[in-house]
Amino acid sequence: MNTLQRQDYNPRRPALAAFDAAGHTVEAGTDLLVCPYLTHRDPELWPDPERFDPRRFTAPDGRPTHPGAYFPFGIGPRACLGLQFALRESTVLLEHLLPAHTPAFHSAPTKAVYGITVRPDGPTPATLTPALMAG
Ligand code: HEM
């Protein structure tokens, strides 16, 4: 969950009607991009937002209750159809992979590359050794 807080994408939607946004008129048909990167790092919603802290998602008051505060799968009628599948798949993978293997990371990217998505600036080569062999 905390990893998904770090991903980024920019869904684009056209404005269905003109509206005022903080004193700026947005004409109907204007392409609008929402930016979860900013929302997921808004310190008013997420205290110390750059800190990787999975407990935000397990502690009772760990995450904001505003429905628009966290939307790694989009939000509304065009949200990701695979949301439940993707969450279940990652949980099962981590449940089975992590206890049975010892990961060794050989190098890790140090920077992010910013585009329509945010990605690491290089690969993360790692070796998974079956836990029994690792002793
Ligand atoms: C961690 C994994 C995944 C993430 C973070 C993710 C995220 C997203 C996001 C952000 C959107 C766009 C929502 C929008 O436009 O507002 C989307 C759309 C979509 N996703 Fe995923 N997705 C994931 C996995 C999957 C999987 C496993 C499937 C299918 C089995 C899937 C099927 C779809 C479909 C069909 C749409 C288009 C929905 C529409 O336009 O009505 N996704 N996803």
Backbone and ligand atoms as CSV (ligand in chain L), in Angstrom:
chain,resi,resn,atom,element,x,y,z
A,1,MET,N,N,0.836,-1.199,0.000
A,1,MET,CA,C,0.000,0.000,0.000
A,1,MET,C,C,0.875,1.254,0.000
A,2,ASN,N,N,1.935,1.199,0.864
A,2,ASN,CA,C,2.804,2.372,0.925
A,2,ASN,C,C,3.604,2.512,-0.381
A,3,THR,N,N,3.919,1.379,-1.022
A,3,THR,CA,C,4.615,1.438,-2.304
A,3,THR,C,C,3.706,2.087,-3.344
A,4,LEU,N,N,2.447,1.735,-3.312
A,4,LEU,CA,C,1.508,2.326,-4.281
A,4,LEU,C,C,1.318,3.819,-4.036
A,5,GLN,N,N,1.571,4.225,-2.788
A,5,GLN,CA,C,1.477,5.666,-2.503
A,5,GLN,C,C,2.576,6.410,-3.261
A,6,ARG,N,N,3.646,5.683,-3.615
A,6,ARG,CA,C,4.786,6.300,-4.268
A,6,ARG,C,C,4.693,6.290,-5.783
A,7,GLN,N,N,3.804,5.435,-6.348
A,7,GLN,CA,C,3.767,5.387,-7.811
A,7,GLN,C,C,3.071,6.637,-8.346
A,8,ASP,N,N,3.167,6.825,-9.634
A,8,ASP,CA,C,2.523,8.002,-10.200
A,8,ASP,C,C,1.997,7.710,-11.596
A,9,TYR,N,N,0.934,8.336,-11.928
A,9,TYR,CA,C,0.363,8.274,-13.263
A,9,TYR,C,C,-0.476,9.531,-13.377
A,10,ASN,N,N,-0.889,9.874,-14.566
A,10,ASN,CA,C,-1.655,11.105,-14.733
A,10,ASN,C,C,-2.889,10.873,-15.591
A,11,PRO,N,N,-3.967,10.377,-14.981
A,11,PRO,CA,C,-5.179,10.202,-15.766
A,11,PRO,C,C,-5.673,11.540,-16.312
A,12,ARG,N,N,-6.145,11.512,-17.546
A,12,ARG,CA,C,-6.582,12.748,-18.212
A,12,ARG,C,C,-8.085,12.666,-18.470
A,13,ARG,N,N,-8.767,13.726,-18.148
A,13,ARG,CA,C,-10.212,13.771,-18.399
A,13,ARG,C,C,-10.560,15.136,-18.971
A,14,PRO,N,N,-11.499,15.203,-19.949
A,14,PRO,CA,C,-11.937,16.509,-20.430
A,14,PRO,C,C,-12.981,17.112,-19.486
A,15,ALA,N,N,-12.924,18.428,-19.259
A,15,ALA,CA,C,-13.950,19.098,-18.450
A,15,ALA,C,C,-15.276,19.033,-19.218
A,16,LEU,N,N,-16.332,18.576,-18.562
A,16,LEU,CA,C,-17.623,18.434,-19.246
A,16,LEU,C,C,-18.309,19.785,-19.405
A,17,ALA,N,N,-18.006,20.725,-18.508
A,17,ALA,CA,C,-18.588,22.071,-18.570
A,17,ALA,C,C,-17.546,23.043,-18.041
A,18,ALA,N,N,-17.717,24.318,-18.408
A,18,ALA,CA,C,-16.779,25.329,-17.902
A,18,ALA,C,C,-16.951,25.464,-16.388
A,19,PHE,N,N,-15.865,25.740,-15.684
A,19,PHE,CA,C,-15.972,25.990,-14.244
A,19,PHE,C,C,-14.819,26.879,-13.807
A,20,ASP,N,N,-14.989,27.409,-12.604
A,20,ASP,CA,C,-13.971,28.294,-12.048
A,20,ASP,C,C,-13.056,27.486,-11.120
A,21,ALA,N,N,-11.764,27.586,-11.345
A,21,ALA,CA,C,-10.809,26.905,-10.462
A,21,ALA,C,C,-9.898,27.968,-9.867
A,22,ALA,N,N,-10.162,28.335,-8.640
A,22,ALA,CA,C,-9.359,29.336,-7.921
A,22,ALA,C,C,-9.157,30.596,-8.758
A,23,GLY,N,N,-10.242,31.087,-9.392
A,23,GLY,CA,C,-10.176,32.335,-10.147
A,23,GLY,C,C,-9.805,32.155,-11.609
A,24,HIS,N,N,-9.522,30.931,-12.031
A,24,HIS,CA,C,-9.194,30.667,-13.439
A,24,HIS,C,C,-10.365,29.925,-14.081
A,25,THR,N,N,-10.830,30.451,-15.239
A,25,THR,CA,C,-11.923,29.764,-15.915
A,25,THR,C,C,-11.364,28.598,-16.717
A,26,VAL,N,N,-11.912,27.428,-16.452
A,26,VAL,CA,C,-11.534,26.241,-17.227
A,26,VAL,C,C,-12.664,25.997,-18.217
A,27,GLU,N,N,-12.339,26.084,-19.523
A,27,GLU,CA,C,-13.375,25.931,-20.551
A,27,GLU,C,C,-13.778,24.459,-20.682
A,28,ALA,N,N,-15.034,24.258,-21.101
A,28,ALA,CA,C,-15.505,22.894,-21.367
A,28,ALA,C,C,-14.591,22.276,-22.422
A,29,GLY,N,N,-14.287,21.007,-22.260
A,29,GLY,CA,C,-13.449,20.300,-23.227
A,29,GLY,C,C,-11.958,20.373,-22.915
A,30,THR,N,N,-11.584,21.226,-21.956
A,30,THR,CA,C,-10.165,21.323,-21.595
A,30,THR,C,C,-9.703,20.002,-20.984
A,31,ASP,N,N,-8.542,19.535,-21.439
A,31,ASP,CA,C,-7.997,18.314,-20.838
A,31,ASP,C,C,-7.481,18.617,-19.434
A,32,LEU,N,N,-7.924,17.844,-18.463
A,32,LEU,CA,C,-7.493,18.023,-17.080
A,32,LEU,C,C,-6.700,16.789,-16.649
A,33,LEU,N,N,-5.572,17.048,-16.012
A,33,LEU,CA,C,-4.768,15.947,-15.480
A,33,LEU,C,C,-4.823,16.015,-13.961
A,34,VAL,N,N,-5.099,14.911,-13.304
A,34,VAL,CA,C,-4.935,14.901,-11.859
A,34,VAL,C,C,-3.564,14.325,-11.565
A,35,CYS,N,N,-2.997,14.710,-10.452
A,35,CYS,CA,C,-1.620,14.332,-10.162
A,35,CYS,C,C,-1.532,13.649,-8.803
A,36,PRO,N,N,-1.717,12.325,-8.769
A,36,PRO,CA,C,-1.618,11.630,-7.490
A,36,PRO,C,C,-0.257,11.804,-6.837
A,37,TYR,N,N,0.773,12.042,-7.643
A,37,TYR,CA,C,2.110,12.274,-7.073
A,37,TYR,C,C,2.039,13.385,-6.023
A,38,LEU,N,N,1.333,14.476,-6.365
A,38,LEU,CA,C,1.238,15.600,-5.428
A,38,LEU,C,C,0.289,15.269,-4.278
A,39,THR,N,N,-0.861,14.686,-4.605
A,39,THR,CA,C,-1.834,14.371,-3.548
A,39,THR,C,C,-1.234,13.388,-2.540
A,40,HIS,N,N,-0.521,12.386,-3.053
A,40,HIS,CA,C,0.044,11.365,-2.162
A,40,HIS,C,C,1.237,11.883,-1.361
A,41,ARG,N,N,1.691,13.089,-1.704
A,41,ARG,CA,C,2.804,13.687,-0.950
A,41,ARG,C,C,2.394,14.998,-0.275
A,42,ASP,N,N,1.099,15.241,-0.200
A,42,ASP,CA,C,0.617,16.471,0.432
A,42,ASP,C,C,0.781,16.340,1.957
A,43,PRO,N,N,1.661,17.145,2.567
A,43,PRO,CA,C,1.889,16.981,4.012
A,43,PRO,C,C,0.662,17.279,4.859
A,44,GLU,N,N,-0.325,17.999,4.274
A,44,GLU,CA,C,-1.555,18.229,5.058
A,44,GLU,C,C,-2.364,16.940,5.173
A,45,LEU,N,N,-2.213,16.066,4.181
A,45,LEU,CA,C,-2.928,14.790,4.223
A,45,LEU,C,C,-2.059,13.687,4.811
A,46,TRP,N,N,-0.766,13.718,4.433
A,46,TRP,CA,C,0.159,12.651,4.803
A,46,TRP,C,C,1.330,13.255,5.573
A,47,PRO,N,N,1.295,13.228,6.908
A,47,PRO,CA,C,2.426,13.769,7.665
A,47,PRO,C,C,3.723,13.050,7.274
A,48,ASP,N,N,4.782,13.833,7.107
A,48,ASP,CA,C,6.090,13.286,6.716
A,48,ASP,C,C,5.939,12.373,5.496
A,49,PRO,N,N,5.416,12.919,4.393
A,49,PRO,CA,C,4.975,12.075,3.280
A,49,PRO,C,C,6.064,11.253,2.612
A,50,GLU,N,N,7.334,11.686,2.662
A,50,GLU,CA,C,8.389,10.932,1.980
A,50,GLU,C,C,8.858,9.720,2.788
A,51,ARG,N,N,8.425,9.643,4.029
A,51,ARG,CA,C,8.850,8.500,4.854
A,51,ARG,C,C,8.107,7.237,4.436
A,52,PHE,N,N,8.855,6.185,4.130
A,52,PHE,CA,C,8.224,4.912,3.790
A,52,PHE,C,C,7.791,4.253,5.094
A,53,ASP,N,N,6.487,4.168,5.317
A,53,ASP,CA,C,5.989,3.661,6.591
A,53,ASP,C,C,4.703,2.869,6.366
A,54,PRO,N,N,4.849,1.574,6.112
A,54,PRO,CA,C,3.661,0.744,5.847
A,54,PRO,C,C,2.641,0.789,6.978
A,55,ARG,N,N,3.073,1.198,8.184
A,55,ARG,CA,C,2.112,1.234,9.308
A,55,ARG,C,C,1.020,2.263,9.105
A,56,ARG,N,N,1.261,3.199,8.176
A,56,ARG,CA,C,0.180,4.150,7.863
A,56,ARG,C,C,-1.095,3.389,7.474
A,57,PHE,N,N,-0.905,2.212,6.889
A,57,PHE,CA,C,-2.051,1.490,6.339
A,57,PHE,C,C,-2.575,0.418,7.284
A,58,THR,N,N,-1.917,0.250,8.431
A,58,THR,CA,C,-2.422,-0.753,9.378
A,58,THR,C,C,-2.906,-0.101,10.669
A,59,ALA,N,N,-2.276,1.025,11.040
A,59,ALA,CA,C,-2.717,1.693,12.276
A,59,ALA,C,C,-4.107,2.282,12.062
A,60,PRO,N,N,-4.974,2.278,13.100
A,60,PRO,CA,C,-6.358,2.748,12.934
A,60,PRO,C,C,-6.446,4.174,12.381
A,61,ASP,N,N,-5.601,5.081,12.858
A,61,ASP,CA,C,-5.652,6.462,12.364
A,61,ASP,C,C,-4.451,6.784,11.486
A,62,GLY,N,N,-3.901,5.764,10.863
A,62,GLY,CA,C,-2.646,5.945,10.155
A,62,GLY,C,C,-2.742,6.688,8.833
A,63,ARG,N,N,-3.923,6.708,8.224
A,63,ARG,CA,C,-4.032,7.352,6.912
A,63,ARG,C,C,-5.239,8.275,6.861
A,64,PRO,N,N,-5.186,9.259,5.983
A,64,PRO,CA,C,-6.298,10.211,5.928
A,64,PRO,C,C,-7.593,9.535,5.500
A,65,THR,N,N,-8.698,10.074,5.996
A,65,THR,CA,C,-9.990,9.458,5.680
A,65,THR,C,C,-10.623,10.066,4.429
A,66,HIS,N,N,-10.082,11.204,3.957
A,66,HIS,CA,C,-10.666,11.827,2.763
A,66,HIS,C,C,-10.610,10.847,1.584
A,67,PRO,N,N,-11.743,10.632,0.906
A,67,PRO,CA,C,-11.755,9.609,-0.144
A,67,PRO,C,C,-10.804,9.922,-1.309
A,68,GLY,N,N,-10.455,11.188,-1.475
A,68,GLY,CA,C,-9.556,11.536,-2.577
A,68,GLY,C,C,-8.099,11.606,-2.166
A,69,ALA,N,N,-7.786,11.161,-0.943
A,69,ALA,CA,C,-6.402,11.303,-0.462
A,69,ALA,C,C,-5.482,10.230,-1.032
A,70,TYR,N,N,-6.036,9.122,-1.461
A,70,TYR,CA,C,-5.217,7.985,-1.884
A,70,TYR,C,C,-5.909,7.293,-3.037
A,71,PHE,N,N,-5.332,7.384,-4.238
A,71,PHE,CA,C,-6.006,6.755,-5.386
A,71,PHE,C,C,-4.999,6.181,-6.380
A,72,PRO,N,N,-4.211,5.210,-5.920
A,72,PRO,CA,C,-3.233,4.602,-6.828
A,72,PRO,C,C,-3.890,3.866,-7.982
A,73,PHE,N,N,-5.163,3.492,-7.847
A,73,PHE,CA,C,-5.861,2.794,-8.913
A,73,PHE,C,C,-6.866,3.706,-9.602
A,74,GLY,N,N,-6.695,5.012,-9.457
A,74,GLY,CA,C,-7.678,5.923,-10.013
A,74,GLY,C,C,-8.839,6.043,-9.053
A,75,ILE,N,N,-9.870,6.725,-9.505
A,75,ILE,CA,C,-11.009,6.967,-8.606
A,75,ILE,C,C,-12.239,7.166,-9.486
A,76,GLY,N,N,-13.382,6.787,-8.978
A,76,GLY,CA,C,-14.616,7.008,-9.730
A,76,GLY,C,C,-14.901,5.893,-10.726
A,77,PRO,N,N,-15.841,6.153,-11.655
A,77,PRO,CA,C,-16.320,5.081,-12.528
A,77,PRO,C,C,-15.256,4.507,-13.458
A,78,ARG,N,N,-14.166,5.243,-13.741
A,78,ARG,CA,C,-13.129,4.700,-14.632
A,78,ARG,C,C,-11.918,4.213,-13.851
A,79,ALA,N,N,-12.095,3.963,-12.564
A,79,ALA,CA,C,-10.976,3.448,-11.768
A,79,ALA,C,C,-10.597,2.061,-12.271
A,80,CYS,N,N,-9.423,1.617,-11.886
A,80,CYS,CA,C,-8.856,0.350,-12.362
A,80,CYS,C,C,-9.806,-0.828,-12.123
A,81,LEU,N,N,-10.067,-1.585,-13.188
A,81,LEU,CA,C,-10.931,-2.757,-13.048
A,81,LEU,C,C,-10.208,-3.902,-12.339
A,82,GLY,N,N,-8.879,-3.837,-12.332
A,82,GLY,CA,C,-8.108,-4.932,-11.746
A,82,GLY,C,C,-7.709,-4.688,-10.304
A,83,LEU,N,N,-8.263,-3.657,-9.663
A,83,LEU,CA,C,-7.849,-3.263,-8.304
A,83,LEU,C,C,-7.819,-4.451,-7.336
A,84,GLN,N,N,-8.933,-5.131,-7.186
A,84,GLN,CA,C,-9.005,-6.219,-6.199
A,84,GLN,C,C,-8.055,-7.341,-6.579
A,85,PHE,N,N,-8.004,-7.643,-7.894
A,85,PHE,CA,C,-7.118,-8.706,-8.356
A,85,PHE,C,C,-5.666,-8.346,-8.072
A,86,ALA,N,N,-5.273,-7.099,-8.401
A,86,ALA,CA,C,-3.879,-6.670,-8.244
A,86,ALA,C,C,-3.468,-6.696,-6.771
A,87,LEU,N,N,-4.348,-6.234,-5.885
A,87,LEU,CA,C,-4.000,-6.230,-4.459
A,87,LEU,C,C,-3.862,-7.661,-3.934
A,88,ARG,N,N,-4.783,-8.524,-4.350
A,88,ARG,CA,C,-4.735,-9.921,-3.892
A,88,ARG,C,C,-3.482,-10.614,-4.426
A,89,GLU,N,N,-3.202,-10.365,-5.713
A,89,GLU,CA,C,-2.045,-10.992,-6.352
A,89,GLU,C,C,-0.750,-10.571,-5.646
A,90,SER,N,N,-0.609,-9.272,-5.349
A,90,SER,CA,C,0.635,-8.835,-4.697
A,90,SER,C,C,0.727,-9.394,-3.286
A,91,THR,N,N,-0.419,-9.481,-2.578
A,91,THR,CA,C,-0.387,-10.023,-1.215
A,91,THR,C,C,0.041,-11.489,-1.235
A,92,VAL,N,N,-0.542,-12.258,-2.139
A,92,VAL,CA,C,-0.209,-13.693,-2.217
A,92,VAL,C,C,1.266,-13.852,-2.576
A,93,LEU,N,N,1.733,-13.062,-3.537
A,93,LEU,CA,C,3.128,-13.149,-3.968
A,93,LEU,C,C,4.071,-12.866,-2.790
A,94,LEU,N,N,3.804,-11.783,-2.084
A,94,LEU,CA,C,4.679,-11.424,-0.968
A,94,LEU,C,C,4.593,-12.453,0.160
A,95,GLU,N,N,3.358,-12.940,0.422
A,95,GLU,CA,C,3.157,-13.942,1.479
A,95,GLU,C,C,3.981,-15.196,1.227
A,96,HIS,N,N,4.049,-15.613,-0.055
A,96,HIS,CA,C,4.713,-16.874,-0.367
A,96,HIS,C,C,6.191,-16.691,-0.677
A,97,LEU,N,N,6.519,-15.585,-1.334
A,97,LEU,CA,C,7.891,-15.386,-1.796
A,97,LEU,C,C,8.819,-14.984,-0.649
A,98,LEU,N,N,8.379,-14.018,0.140
A,98,LEU,CA,C,9.301,-13.452,1.134
A,98,LEU,C,C,9.709,-14.444,2.241
A,99,PRO,N,N,8.763,-15.191,2.840
A,99,PRO,CA,C,9.208,-16.111,3.897
A,99,PRO,C,C,10.082,-17.234,3.347
A,100,ALA,N,N,9.940,-17.571,2.081
A,100,ALA,CA,C,10.641,-18.736,1.533
A,100,ALA,C,C,11.982,-18.374,0.914
A,101,HIS,N,N,12.292,-17.098,0.779
A,101,HIS,CA,C,13.527,-16.695,0.107
A,101,HIS,C,C,14.225,-15.581,0.871
A,102,THR,N,N,15.540,-15.517,0.675
A,102,THR,CA,C,16.301,-14.394,1.231
A,102,THR,C,C,16.757,-13.528,0.056
A,103,PRO,N,N,16.282,-12.305,-0.013
A,103,PRO,CA,C,16.704,-11.466,-1.139
A,103,PRO,C,C,18.054,-10.797,-0.872
A,104,ALA,N,N,18.871,-10.703,-1.910
A,104,ALA,CA,C,20.123,-9.934,-1.820
A,104,ALA,C,C,20.109,-8.939,-2.976
A,105,PHE,N,N,20.173,-7.676,-2.638
A,105,PHE,CA,C,20.139,-6.635,-3.669
A,105,PHE,C,C,21.568,-6.258,-4.033
A,106,HIS,N,N,21.881,-6.290,-5.320
A,106,HIS,CA,C,23.255,-6.029,-5.769
A,106,HIS,C,C,23.492,-4.542,-6.006
A,107,SER,N,N,22.479,-3.850,-6.393
A,107,SER,CA,C,22.570,-2.390,-6.514
A,107,SER,C,C,21.140,-1.874,-6.552
A,108,ALA,N,N,20.999,-0.621,-6.296
A,108,ALA,CA,C,19.653,-0.042,-6.305
A,108,ALA,C,C,19.709,1.324,-6.964
A,109,PRO,N,N,18.671,1.669,-7.704
A,109,PRO,CA,C,18.630,2.998,-8.303
A,109,PRO,C,C,18.671,4.061,-7.209
A,110,THR,N,N,19.250,5.189,-7.514
A,110,THR,CA,C,19.341,6.239,-6.496
A,110,THR,C,C,18.441,7.422,-6.798
A,111,LYS,N,N,18.009,7.524,-8.057
A,111,LYS,CA,C,17.200,8.682,-8.415
A,111,LYS,C,C,15.923,8.230,-9.109
A,112,ALA,N,N,15.012,9.178,-9.239
A,112,ALA,CA,C,13.771,8.910,-9.964
A,112,ALA,C,C,13.812,9.632,-11.311
A,113,VAL,N,N,13.157,9.043,-12.298
A,113,VAL,CA,C,13.019,9.691,-13.606
A,113,VAL,C,C,11.556,10.113,-13.716
A,114,TYR,N,N,11.340,11.397,-13.925
A,114,TYR,CA,C,9.970,11.933,-13.917
A,114,TYR,C,C,9.455,12.076,-15.344
A,115,GLY,N,N,8.323,11.489,-15.622
A,115,GLY,CA,C,7.679,11.631,-16.925
A,115,GLY,C,C,6.191,11.560,-16.680
A,116,ILE,N,N,5.457,10.918,-17.579
A,116,ILE,CA,C,4.021,10.744,-17.348
A,116,ILE,C,C,3.833,9.767,-16.167
A,117,THR,N,N,4.852,8.920,-15.956
A,117,THR,CA,C,4.928,8.138,-14.723
A,117,THR,C,C,6.277,8.450,-14.075
A,118,VAL,N,N,6.448,8.033,-12.821
A,118,VAL,CA,C,7.745,8.172,-12.160
A,118,VAL,C,C,8.340,6.782,-12.062
A,119,ARG,N,N,9.605,6.645,-12.508
A,119,ARG,CA,C,10.230,5.330,-12.437
A,119,ARG,C,C,11.646,5.472,-11.904
A,120,PRO,N,N,12.230,4.368,-11.396
A,120,PRO,CA,C,13.618,4.424,-10.943
A,120,PRO,C,C,14.540,4.694,-12.133
A,121,ASP,N,N,15.733,5.224,-11.870
A,121,ASP,CA,C,16.645,5.567,-12.970
A,121,ASP,C,C,17.464,4.368,-13.446
A,122,GLY,N,N,17.133,3.186,-13.014
A,122,GLY,CA,C,17.845,2.004,-13.489
A,122,GLY,C,C,17.237,0.756,-12.886
A,123,PRO,N,N,17.783,-0.411,-13.250
A,123,PRO,CA,C,17.235,-1.666,-12.719
A,123,PRO,C,C,17.655,-1.912,-11.273
A,124,THR,N,N,17.006,-2.869,-10.624
A,124,THR,CA,C,17.347,-3.277,-9.259
A,124,THR,C,C,17.698,-4.765,-9.291
A,125,PRO,N,N,18.927,-5.107,-9.731
A,125,PRO,CA,C,19.255,-6.540,-9.792
A,125,PRO,C,C,19.293,-7.149,-8.398
A,126,ALA,N,N,18.697,-8.315,-8.256
A,126,ALA,CA,C,18.652,-8.981,-6.952
A,126,ALA,C,C,18.687,-10.483,-7.156
A,127,THR,N,N,19.135,-11.189,-6.134
A,127,THR,CA,C,19.123,-12.654,-6.169
A,127,THR,C,C,18.214,-13.131,-5.045
A,128,LEU,N,N,17.344,-14.090,-5.377
A,128,LEU,CA,C,16.496,-14.696,-4.353
A,128,LEU,C,C,17.052,-16.082,-4.054
A,129,THR,N,N,17.516,-16.281,-2.829
A,129,THR,CA,C,18.029,-17.602,-2.450
A,129,THR,C,C,16.971,-18.299,-1.603
A,130,PRO,N,N,16.642,-19.557,-1.966
A,130,PRO,CA,C,15.664,-20.274,-1.133
A,130,PRO,C,C,16.135,-20.282,0.329
A,131,ALA,N,N,15.243,-19.990,1.255
A,131,ALA,CA,C,15.605,-19.787,2.656
A,131,ALA,C,C,16.377,-20.967,3.240
A,132,LEU,N,N,16.063,-22.208,2.854
A,132,LEU,CA,C,16.760,-23.381,3.397
A,132,LEU,C,C,18.231,-23.365,3.010
A,133,MET,N,N,18.537,-22.955,1.754
A,133,MET,CA,C,19.924,-22.927,1.290
A,133,MET,C,C,20.708,-21.811,1.970
A,134,ALA,N,N,20.021,-20.695,2.289
A,134,ALA,CA,C,20.709,-19.558,2.902
A,134,ALA,C,C,21.125,-19.880,4.342
A,135,GLY,N,N,20.558,-20.944,4.900
A,135,GLY,CA,C,20.907,-21.352,6.272
A,135,GLY,C,C,20.229,-20.439,7.232
L,1,HEM,C1,C,-0.645,-2.657,-8.996
L,1,HEM,C2,C,-1.315,-2.886,-10.129
L,1,HEM,C3,C,-2.190,-1.895,-10.841
L,1,HEM,C4,C,-2.263,-0.531,-10.706
L,1,HEM,C5,C,-1.467,0.395,-9.772
L,1,HEM,C6,C,-3.280,-0.070,-11.650
L,1,HEM,C7,C,-3.644,1.256,-11.819
L,1,HEM,C8,C,-4.566,1.688,-12.762
L,1,HEM,C9,C,-4.874,3.083,-13.009
L,1,HEM,C10,C,-4.240,4.265,-12.283
L,1,HEM,C11,C,-5.824,3.122,-13.966
L,1,HEM,C12,C,-6.435,4.385,-14.600
L,1,HEM,C13,C,-7.614,4.881,-13.789
L,1,HEM,C14,C,-8.129,6.186,-14.369
L,1,HEM,O1,O,-8.007,6.427,-15.577
L,1,HEM,O2,O,-8.669,6.975,-13.581
L,1,HEM,C15,C,-6.128,1.745,-14.347
L,1,HEM,C16,C,-7.063,1.384,-15.282
L,1,HEM,C17,C,-7.365,0.084,-15.612
L,1,HEM,N1,N,-6.803,-1.049,-15.079
L,1,HEM,FE1,FE,-5.337,-1.102,-13.672
L,1,HEM,N2,N,-3.808,-1.157,-12.307
L,1,HEM,C18,C,-3.183,-2.286,-11.846
L,1,HEM,C19,C,-3.439,-3.589,-12.234
L,1,HEM,C20,C,-4.438,-3.969,-13.104
L,1,HEM,C21,C,-4.771,-5.358,-13.405
L,1,HEM,C22,C,-4.072,-6.582,-12.793
L,1,HEM,C23,C,-5.796,-5.320,-14.308
L,1,HEM,C24,C,-6.551,-6.447,-14.959
L,1,HEM,C25,C,-6.545,-7.690,-14.509
L,1,HEM,C26,C,-6.112,-3.912,-14.561
L,1,HEM,C27,C,-7.096,-3.481,-15.402
L,1,HEM,C28,C,-7.387,-2.153,-15.668
L,1,HEM,C29,C,-8.391,-1.705,-16.633
L,1,HEM,C30,C,-9.264,-2.591,-17.514
L,1,HEM,C31,C,-8.387,-0.293,-16.593
L,1,HEM,C32,C,-9.245,0.675,-17.410
L,1,HEM,C33,C,-10.525,1.014,-16.648
L,1,HEM,C34,C,-11.397,1.989,-17.440
L,1,HEM,O3,O,-10.862,2.786,-18.214
L,1,HEM,O4,O,-12.635,1.954,-17.262
L,1,HEM,N3,N,-5.266,-3.138,-13.805
L,1,HEM,N4,N,-5.345,0.906,-13.590
